[in-house]
Amino acid sequence: MARIAGVNIPTAKRVVIALQYIHGIGPKFASEICEKIGIPAERRVNQLTDDEVLRIRETIDADYRVEGDLRRETAMNIKRLMDMACYRGLRHRKGLPVRGQRTHTNARTRKGPAKPIAGKKK
């Protein structure tokens, strides 16, 4: 099992698919990494040599922001908005939708399960 950027990537899958298990690498970046290193698209992770795994690891470390660094940066951006007390920061703080979605109905993912209101019956 190959370990890249602190993530155990599955061995039976193609390299392009397996790289997407790393937070911050999607289809575009995964194919870009394979292209840079010169790994064919149909190659599987268990067919990679140690040298190729090392080159993948070095490429990701040098050129991409992934896993802990990316999560930390995202958290810091949200914290900055909350500290500024701008509209988006207040929405984050209250746990409501940030990007203008309606909340009269829907928004249950963000607001959590419905809370019953006392005395309201049909």
ChimeraX attribute file (.defattr): number of C-alpha atoms within 10 A of each C-alpha:
attribute: neighborCount
match mode: 1-to-1
recipient: residues
	/A:1	11
	/A:2	16
	/A:3	12
	/A:4	18
	/A:5	17
	/A:6	12
	/A:7	14
	/A:8	14
	/A:9	20
	/A:10	18
	/A:11	15
	/A:12	13
	/A:13	15
	/A:14	17
	/A:15	25
	/A:16	26
	/A:17	17
	/A:18	19
	/A:19	27
	/A:20	17
	/A:21	16
	/A:22	17
	/A:23	16
	/A:24	17
	/A:25	20
	/A:26	15
	/A:27	11
	/A:28	10
	/A:29	16
	/A:30	20
	/A:31	19
	/A:32	13
	/A:33	22
	/A:34	19
	/A:35	13
	/A:36	11
	/A:37	13
	/A:38	10
	/A:39	17
	/A:40	13
	/A:41	13
	/A:42	10
	/A:43	15
	/A:44	18
	/A:45	22
	/A:46	14
	/A:47	12
	/A:48	15
	/A:49	10
	/A:50	10
	/A:51	9
	/A:52	16
	/A:53	16
	/A:54	15
	/A:55	15
	/A:56	20
	/A:57	16
	/A:58	14
	/A:59	15
	/A:60	18
	/A:61	13
	/A:62	9
	/A:63	9
	/A:64	15
	/A:65	15
	/A:66	17
	/A:67	15
	/A:68	13
	/A:69	13
	/A:70	14
	/A:71	14
	/A:72	12
	/A:73	12
	/A:74	12
	/A:75	12
	/A:76	12
	/A:77	13
	/A:78	15
	/A:79	15
	/A:80	13
	/A:81	18
	/A:82	17
	/A:83	12
	/A:84	11
	/A:85	14
	/A:86	12
	/A:87	12
	/A:88	18
	/A:89	19
	/A:90	16
	/A:91	17
	/A:92	18
	/A:93	16
	/A:94	12
	/A:95	13
	/A:96	20
	/A:97	17
	/A:98	15
	/A:99	8
	/A:100	9
	/A:101	11
	/A:102	10
	/A:103	12
	/A:104	6
	/A:105	7
	/A:106	10
	/A:107	14
	/A:108	12
	/A:109	10
	/A:110	14
	/A:111	14
	/A:112	10
	/A:113	9
	/A:114	7
	/A:115	7
	/A:116	7
	/A:117	7
	/A:118	6
	/A:119	6
	/A:120	6
	/A:121	5
	/A:122	3
